[in-house]
């Protein structure tokens, strides 16, 4: 029998007690899971605080009076620090996050445009940055390589070049290189800074344990060779304490280990006397890591400038990871913004019958609201400083996030303040004049895709999944929504060539994560999918064979989607996908070098053909 008091506390905290899974079954969160999630939020004790006179947040349209009745006198502290006072109706407000106070209550007024404009119909290319150097060149792909690729793509008419997340990672742990498990999402990865460093004998796979130390050593030599100069000193003053804390964390990581939970307890608190002493003792290393951020931001700004100067509408299309490592720089610096004792994940489904634990720290919604969504706003703003488009990974987390408590406990969904988070995304995109894409794949909560559409935030459509019936009949191009980015697949799915061959099915069998008895049936179904795709591309091929990447590009170009993305692996005819979900060491995730240089990619006949196809379709 359930505990009514616990159920009420869980409900107030946004814990969704039950949900319908992919198979139609109702899953109910046990009391132990509710208690664990409440504790992770810092709500282990019952809260008897009466309901406040104001809501905790309110979304309003920029330059329009908020439709919020306020009893008594009020004071508004605007985002820029200026204040307004009055009584009665509230005034129109500029773009930003503003704090309303009245009779001891506080409400965050989120002033944002109701809807972002859609971009014109355009196309671009997705590429894995680390792997952007060929075997002959060796080394890790760099921001300069990305700029060269952008310039070559712009000459072909592409409007953007997209990459995986480039957040700061773990230099002290070269094997912790997944771009979707970052150390800090408001800092950037210095491993992409250009140097001549490379592994002793570069091969088709990146070996981060060799490549990363070699690159860091080259950067240290550059740092020591000449004083950084006055521009760096201005950067330090502008970034202030936040950069100093991050650089201190990085310096401590070299001494104490990559992950702060393994450090002596005295170093867990960034404000401790021991950390202050360490920052003093390691001053030169702290300065070096701050310089790496200075160089990374400068390189990113130059890359975006080169892309735009070459004629790209959007330039860089960056990717924001859904979460952060629970024991990286971001959580060390900003402990209260995150929940500890639970991880982001996903409920059981056909791909992962036991469910998924992503080992990523979730935003704590209670603290997020208390601070006016500051951590979210600053994270989005930092990414949008250097990009014309930003993909928000797993934007389903704006509606609800699946939390997996530590220990052997079932997970549960936690409701998130969707309308507020979407308003913050619109706000930051409007500041930057950028496009926002929300990765809305998987089990979609009711109403989320409509909310994205109403906000002008693009959804994602993968052509390989856009079919129905048996044999598979693919969606007609005109039936795609306009407010989406369409692509054939993604970095987590087969390439065009690999998909046609059932490559990922065979790989999963070889690795042992797919029962052999399922293989024949899956390959048979894939054969029907390929047959259906060949029928779908037939009217648009213009002489290309059904297996040609150009056939896929032609169908993609004709969709109503305002943005379309090609993948570099398809342009180069590669079999294997960049990442195989469900694997760690069994598959070379994020480590497969491309078989061509940036210049060779831009000069590829397949790319030139695809560019002509896109232009004929009005992109």
C-alpha positions in Angstrom: 0.0 0.0 0.0 1.4 3.4 -1.0 2.3 6.2 1.5 0.0 9.2 0.7 2.4 11.6 2.2 5.3 10.3 0.2 3.1 10.3 -3.0 2.2 13.9 -2.4 5.9 14.9 -1.9 6.9 13.1 -5.0 4.1 14.7 -7.0 5.1 18.2 -5.8 8.7 17.5 -6.8 7.7 16.4 -10.3 8.3 12.7 -9.9 5.9 10.9 -12.3 4.7 7.8 -10.4 3.8 5.7 -13.4 4.2 5.7 -17.1 3.4 3.6 -20.1 6.5 1.9 -21.6 7.3 1.2 -25.3 5.4 -2.1 -25.0 2.2 -0.6 -23.6 2.8 -1.8 -20.1 2.2 0.5 -17.1 5.4 0.9 -15.0 5.0 2.1 -11.4 7.9 3.7 -9.5 8.4 1.9 -6.1 8.6 4.0 -2.9 12.4 3.3 -2.6 12.9 4.9 -6.0 10.8 8.0 -5.0 12.8 8.4 -1.8 16.1 8.1 -3.6 15.1 10.7 -6.2 13.8 13.1 -3.6 17.1 12.7 -1.8 19.0 13.4 -5.0 17.1 16.6 -5.4 18.0 17.6 -1.8 14.3 17.1 -0.7 14.8 14.3 1.7 12.7 16.2 4.3 9.0 17.2 4.0 8.5 20.8 3.0 5.6 22.5 4.8 6.2 25.9 3.2 2.9 27.5 2.2 2.2 28.2 -1.5 3.8 31.5 -2.5 1.7 34.4 -3.7 3.4 34.3 -7.1 4.3 31.5 -9.4 8.0 30.6 -9.4 8.4 31.5 -13.1 6.3 33.1 -15.8 6.9 33.2 -19.6 6.0 36.5 -21.3 6.5 37.9 -24.8 9.4 40.3 -25.3 8.3 44.0 -25.2 4.8 43.1 -24.1 3.3 43.5 -20.6 3.3 40.1 -18.8 -0.2 38.7 -18.2 0.4 38.2 -14.5 -1.6 39.8 -11.8 0.5 41.0 -8.9 -1.1 41.9 -5.5 0.4 44.9 -4.0 3.6 46.7 -4.7 6.2 45.1 -6.9 9.9 45.4 -7.8 11.5 44.0 -11.0 15.3 43.5 -11.1 16.1 43.3 -14.8 18.8 41.0 -16.2 21.2 44.0 -16.6 20.8 44.9 -12.9 18.6 47.9 -13.3 15.3 48.1 -11.4 11.7 49.1 -11.9 9.1 49.5 -9.2 5.4 50.0 -9.2 1.9 48.8 -8.4 -0.7 47.2 -10.6 -0.1 46.0 -14.1 3.5 45.0 -15.0 5.4 46.9 -17.7 6.6 45.4 -21.0 10.0 43.9 -20.6 13.1 43.5 -22.8 14.6 40.2 -23.8 16.0 38.4 -20.7 15.5 36.7 -17.4 14.1 39.2 -14.9 13.4 38.8 -11.2 9.9 40.0 -9.9 9.5 40.5 -6.1 6.2 41.3 -4.3 5.2 40.8 -0.7 8.1 38.5 0.1 7.4 36.3 -3.0 9.7 36.0 -6.0 8.9 35.0 -9.6 11.3 34.8 -12.6 9.9 36.6 -15.6 11.2 34.9 -18.8 10.9 37.5 -21.6 11.4 35.7 -24.9 10.1 35.9 -28.5 7.0 33.6 -28.8 8.5 31.9 -31.8 11.9 31.8 -33.6 11.9 32.3 -37.4 12.6 29.2 -39.5 15.7 29.3 -41.7 15.5 29.3 -45.5 15.6 25.8 -47.1 19.3 24.8 -46.9 21.7 21.9 -46.5 25.0 21.1 -44.8 27.3 18.2 -43.8 27.9 16.4 -40.5 31.4 15.2 -39.7 33.2 13.8 -36.6 35.7 16.5 -35.7 38.3 14.3 -33.9 38.4 11.9 -37.0 38.7 14.7 -39.6 42.2 13.8 -40.5 43.1 11.0 -42.8 45.5 8.1 -41.9 48.1 9.7 -44.2 47.9 13.0 -42.3 47.7 11.5 -38.8 46.9 13.4 -35.7 43.5 14.5 -34.2 41.2 16.7 -36.3 41.5 20.3 -35.4 39.6 23.5 -35.5 41.7 24.6 -38.4 40.8 21.3 -40.3 37.1 22.2 -39.5 37.6 25.7 -41.0 39.1 24.3 -44.1 36.2 21.9 -44.5 33.7 24.7 -44.0 35.4 26.8 -46.7 35.3 23.9 -49.1 31.7 23.1 -48.3 30.7 26.7 -48.7 32.1 26.7 -52.2 29.7 23.9 -53.0 26.7 25.8 -51.6 26.5 24.2 -48.1 25.0 26.4 -45.4 26.5 24.7 -42.3 29.0 22.1 -41.1 27.9 20.1 -38.1 30.1 18.3 -35.5 29.7 16.3 -32.4 29.9 18.1 -29.0 33.2 19.9 -28.4 32.9 20.4 -24.7 35.9 20.2 -22.4 36.8 16.6 -21.6 39.3 14.8 -19.4 42.9 15.4 -20.5 44.0 13.4 -17.4 42.1 10.4 -18.6 42.6 10.1 -22.4 40.4 7.0 -22.6 37.4 9.1 -21.3 36.9 10.6 -24.8 33.2 10.2 -25.5 31.9 13.7 -26.7 28.6 12.9 -25.0 30.2 12.5 -21.5 31.8 15.9 -21.0 33.6 17.4 -18.1 32.2 20.9 -18.6 29.7 22.1 -21.3 30.6 25.8 -20.9 34.2 25.1 -21.7 35.8 23.8 -24.9 38.1 20.9 -25.8 41.7 22.0 -26.3 42.5 18.7 -27.9 41.2 20.2 -31.2 43.7 23.0 -31.1 46.0 22.6 -34.2 49.5 21.4 -33.6 51.9 19.2 -35.6 51.6 16.5 -32.9 50.6 13.0 -34.0 50.9 9.4 -32.9 54.2 7.7 -33.8 52.5 5.5 -36.3 49.0 6.8 -37.2 46.6 4.2 -38.4 42.9 4.1 -39.3 41.9 4.4 -35.7 42.7 7.2 -33.3 44.5 6.1 -30.2 43.7 8.8 -27.7 46.1 7.5 -25.1 48.9 8.4 -27.5 47.4 11.2 -29.5 46.1 13.4 -26.6 49.3 13.4 -24.6 51.3 14.2 -27.7 49.0 17.2 -28.5 49.0 18.5 -24.9 52.8 18.3 -24.9 52.9 20.3 -28.1 50.6 22.9 -26.6 52.6 23.2 -23.4 55.7 23.9 -25.5 53.8 26.6 -27.4 52.7 28.1 -24.1 56.2 28.2 -22.7 57.8 29.5 -25.8 56.3 33.0 -25.7 54.3 35.1 -23.2 50.6 35.0 -24.2 50.3 38.8 -24.3 47.9 41.6 -23.4 44.9 40.0 -25.1 45.1 37.0 -22.8 45.3 39.2 -19.7 42.1 40.9 -20.9 40.5 37.5 -21.4 41.4 36.5 -17.8 39.9 39.7 -16.4 36.7 39.3 -18.4 36.2 35.6 -17.5 37.0 36.2 -13.9 36.5 33.7 -11.1 34.5 31.1 -13.2 37.5 30.5 -15.5 39.9 30.4 -12.6 37.8 27.7 -10.9 37.7 25.7 -14.1 41.4 26.0 -14.6 42.1 25.1 -11.0 40.0 22.0 -11.5 42.0 21.0 -14.5 45.3 21.5 -12.7 44.1 19.5 -9.7 43.0 16.7 -12.1 46.6 16.4 -13.3 47.7 15.9 -9.7 44.8 14.0 -8.0 43.1 12.2 -10.9 40.5 12.9 -13.6 37.4 12.6 -11.4 36.9 14.7 -8.3 35.0 12.0 -6.3 38.3 10.1 -6.0 40.2 13.2 -4.6 40.8 13.7 -0.9 37.6 15.1 0.7 39.2 18.5 1.4 39.4 19.1 -2.4 35.8 18.3 -3.1 34.8 21.9 -2.2 36.1 24.6 -4.7 35.9 27.1 -1.8 38.0 25.2 0.6 41.3 26.5 2.0 43.1 23.4 0.6 41.9 24.2 -2.9 42.9 27.9 -2.6 46.4 26.7 -1.5 46.6 24.3 -4.4 45.6 27.0 -6.8 48.5 29.1 -5.5 51.0 26.3 -5.6 49.9 25.2 -9.1 49.6 28.8 -10.4 51.5 28.1 -13.6 49.4 25.0 -14.4 46.2 27.0 -13.6 47.4 29.7 -16.0 48.2 27.1 -18.7 44.7 25.6 -18.6 43.1 29.1 -18.7 45.3 29.8 -21.8 44.0 26.6 -23.4 40.4 28.0 -23.1 41.6 31.3 -24.5 43.2 29.6 -27.5 40.1 27.3 -28.0 37.6 30.1 -28.0 39.9 32.1 -30.3 40.2 29.2 -32.7 36.4 28.6 -32.6 35.7 32.2 -33.3 38.1 32.2 -36.2 36.5 28.9 -37.6 33.0 30.4 -37.5 34.3 33.6 -39.1 36.0 31.7 -41.9 32.8 29.7 -42.5 30.6 32.8 -42.7 33.1 34.7 -44.8 33.2 31.8 -47.2 29.4 32.2 -47.7 27.8 29.8 -45.2 24.4 31.0 -43.9 24.9 29.4 -40.5 28.5 28.2 -40.3 29.1 25.9 -37.4 26.3 23.7 -36.2 27.3 22.7 -32.7 25.9 20.0 -30.4 25.0 20.3 -26.7 25.3 17.1 -24.8 22.2 16.2 -22.7 24.1 15.9 -19.5 27.5 16.1 -17.9 29.8 13.7 -16.1 28.8 13.4 -12.5 32.4 14.0 -11.3 33.8 16.4 -13.9 34.6 20.1 -13.8 31.0 21.3 -14.3 29.6 19.5 -11.2 32.7 20.3 -9.1 32.2 24.0 -9.7 28.4 24.2 -9.6 27.3 21.4 -7.3 23.8 22.8 -6.5 22.6 22.8 -10.2 22.8 19.0 -10.4 21.3 16.1 -8.6 23.5 13.5 -7.0 22.5 10.0 -6.3 20.7 9.5 -9.6 21.7 9.5 -13.3 20.0 10.3 -16.5 19.0 7.3 -18.5 16.1 5.7 -20.4 13.5 3.1 -19.5 13.5 -0.4 -21.0 12.8 -0.6 -24.7 13.4 -2.9 -27.7 17.0 -1.8 -28.0 17.8 -2.1 -24.2 15.4 -4.4 -22.4 17.1 -3.7 -19.1 16.9 0.1 -19.5 19.8 2.5 -19.8 21.9 4.3 -17.3 23.9 7.0 -19.1 26.0 7.9 -16.0 25.3 11.6 -16.5 24.3 14.1 -13.8 20.8 15.6 -14.4 19.9 19.2 -13.8 18.2 19.6 -10.4 14.9 21.2 -11.5 14.3 22.8 -8.0 17.6 24.7 -8.1 17.2 25.4 -11.8 14.0 27.3 -11.1 15.4 29.0 -8.0 18.2 30.5 -10.0 16.0 31.6 -12.9 17.4 28.8 -15.2 20.8 30.4 -15.0 22.9 27.3 -15.7 20.8 26.4 -18.8 20.9 30.0 -20.1 24.7 30.3 -19.7 25.3 26.9 -21.2 23.2 27.7 -24.3 24.8 31.2 -24.6 28.3 29.9 -24.5 27.6 27.4 -27.4 25.8 30.0 -29.4 28.7 32.5 -29.2 30.5 30.4 -31.8 27.7 28.9 -34.0 24.8 29.7 -36.2 22.9 26.6 -35.2 22.8 24.4 -32.1 21.4 20.9 -31.6 20.1 20.1 -28.1 20.7 16.4 -27.5 17.7 14.5 -26.2 15.4 17.6 -25.9 12.8 15.2 -24.5 14.6 16.1 -21.3 12.9 19.5 -21.5 9.6 17.7 -20.9 10.6 14.9 -18.6 13.9 13.2 -17.7 14.3 9.6 -16.8 16.3 9.4 -13.5 18.0 6.1 -12.5 18.7 6.1 -8.7 22.1 4.8 -7.6 21.9 1.2 -6.5 19.7 -1.5 -8.0 16.5 0.5 -8.1 14.1 1.1 -11.0 14.1 4.5 -12.5 11.3 7.0 -12.8 10.5 10.1 -14.9 10.9 13.6 -13.4 8.8 16.3 -15.0 10.8 19.4 -16.1 9.5 23.0 -16.5 9.1 22.6 -20.3 7.6 26.0 -21.2 10.3 27.8 -19.2 13.2 25.9 -20.7 11.9 26.4 -24.2 11.5 30.1 -23.5 15.2 30.2 -22.3 16.2 28.5 -25.5 14.3 31.0 -27.6 15.7 33.8 -25.6 19.3 32.7 -26.2 18.8 31.9 -29.8 17.2 35.3 -30.4 20.3 37.0 -28.8 22.6 35.1 -31.2 20.3 35.2 -34.3 20.7 31.4 -34.4 18.7 28.2 -35.2 17.9 25.7 -32.4 17.4 22.0 -33.2 15.9 19.7 -30.7 16.7 16.0 -31.0 13.2 14.6 -30.5 13.8 10.9 -31.3 12.5 8.0 -29.3 9.4 7.7 -27.2 8.0 11.3 -27.6 5.9 12.7 -24.7 2.5 13.9 -25.9 2.6 17.6 -26.9 6.3 18.0 -27.0 6.7 18.1 -30.8 3.8 20.6 -31.1 5.5 22.7 -28.4 8.8 22.6 -30.3 7.0 23.6 -33.5 5.2 26.5 -31.8 8.6 27.7 -30.5 10.2 27.6 -33.9 12.7 25.0 -32.6 13.4 22.4 -35.3 12.7 18.7 -34.7 14.7 15.8 -36.3 13.5 13.4 -38.9 15.6 10.4 -39.9 14.7 9.1 -43.4 15.6 5.5 -42.5 12.7 5.5 -40.0 10.1 7.4 -41.9 8.1 4.4 -43.2 5.0 2.6 -42.3 3.5 -0.8 -43.2 4.8 -4.0 -44.7 6.4 -3.8 -47.2 7.9 -0.5 -45.9 6.5 2.5 -47.7 8.5 5.6 -47.1 7.0 9.0 -46.4 6.6 11.2 -49.4 9.0 14.1 -49.4 6.1 16.7 -49.4 4.7 15.1 -46.2 7.8 16.0 -44.1 7.1 18.9 -41.7 8.9 22.1 -42.7 10.1 22.8 -39.2 12.7 20.0 -39.0 16.1 19.0 -40.0 16.0 15.8 -42.1 18.9 13.4 -42.6 19.2 9.7 -43.7 20.4 8.5 -40.3 22.7 9.8 -37.5 26.1 9.1 -35.9 24.4 6.3 -33.8 22.9 4.6 -36.8 24.2 2.8 -39.9 25.7 4.7 -42.8 23.8 4.6 -46.2 26.1 1.8 -47.4 26.1 -0.1 -44.1 22.4 0.2 -43.8 21.8 -1.4 -47.2 24.1 -4.3 -46.2 22.6 -4.8 -42.7 26.1 -4.0 -41.4 25.1 -3.0 -37.8 23.0 -6.2 -37.5 26.0 -8.3 -38.3 28.2 -6.3 -36.1 25.9 -6.7 -33.1 25.8 -10.5 -33.8 29.6 -10.6 -33.9 30.0 -8.6 -30.7 27.5 -10.8 -28.9 24.8 -8.2 -28.1 22.3 -9.6 -30.6 21.0 -13.2 -30.3 21.9 -15.2 -33.4 18.4 -16.5 -33.8 17.2 -12.9 -34.4 19.6 -12.2 -37.2 17.9 -13.8 -40.2 14.6 -12.1 -39.4 16.2 -8.7 -39.0 18.2 -9.1 -42.2 15.0 -10.1 -44.1 13.2 -7.1 -42.8 16.2 -4.9 -43.8 15.9 -6.3 -47.3 12.3 -5.1 -47.5 13.3 -1.7 -46.1 16.0 -1.4 -48.8 13.4 -2.4 -51.5 11.0 0.2 -50.2 13.7 2.9 -50.1 14.7 2.0 -53.7 11.1 2.6 -54.7 11.0 5.9 -52.8 14.1 7.2 -54.5 13.2 6.0 -58.0 11.4 9.2 -59.1 14.3 11.5 -58.1 17.5 9.5 -59.1 18.2 11.2 -62.5 20.2 8.3 -63.7 22.0 7.3 -60.4 21.7 3.7 -59.3 19.6 2.9 -56.2 22.7 2.2 -54.2 24.4 5.5 -54.9 24.5 8.1 -52.1 23.2 10.6 -54.7 19.9 8.6 -54.8 19.5 9.1 -51.1 20.5 12.8 -51.3 18.0 13.4 -54.1 15.1 12.1 -52.0 16.4 14.1 -49.0 16.7 17.3 -51.1 13.0 17.1 -52.1 11.6 16.9 -48.6 9.7 19.9 -47.2 12.2 20.1 -44.3 13.8 23.5 -44.1 17.2 21.9 -43.2 18.7 18.8 -44.6 22.0 17.2 -43.5 24.3 14.8 -45.3 26.8 12.7 -43.4 30.5 12.6 -44.4 30.6 8.9 -44.0 28.0 8.6 -46.8 29.8 11.0 -49.1 33.0 8.8 -48.6 31.1 5.5 -49.0 32.0 4.2 -45.5 30.6 1.0 -44.2 30.8 1.6 -40.4 29.0 4.1 -38.3 30.9 6.5 -36.0 29.2 5.1 -32.8 27.5 1.8 -32.0 25.2 2.3 -29.0 25.4 -0.3 -26.3 29.2 -0.8 -26.8 32.2 0.6 -25.0 35.4 -1.2 -25.9 33.8 -3.7 -28.2 33.6 -1.2 -31.1 35.9 1.8 -32.0 33.3 4.5 -31.1 34.4 8.0 -32.1 37.8 6.8 -33.2 37.5 5.9 -36.9 39.6 8.2 -39.0 38.0 9.4 -42.2 39.7 8.1 -45.4 40.1 11.6 -46.8 41.4 15.0 -45.8 39.1 18.1 -45.5 40.3 19.3 -48.9 39.6 15.8 -50.4 36.2 15.7 -48.9 35.3 19.1 -50.3 36.6 18.0 -53.7 34.7 14.7 -53.6 32.7 14.0 -56.8 29.9 12.6 -54.7 29.7 15.8 -52.7 29.7 17.8 -55.9 26.9 15.7 -57.3 24.9 16.1 -54.0 25.5 19.9 -54.0 24.0 20.1 -57.6 21.1 18.0 -56.4 20.5 20.3 -53.4 20.7 23.4 -55.6 18.2 22.0 -58.1 15.8 21.4 -55.2 16.1 25.1 -54.2 18.5 24.6 -51.3 
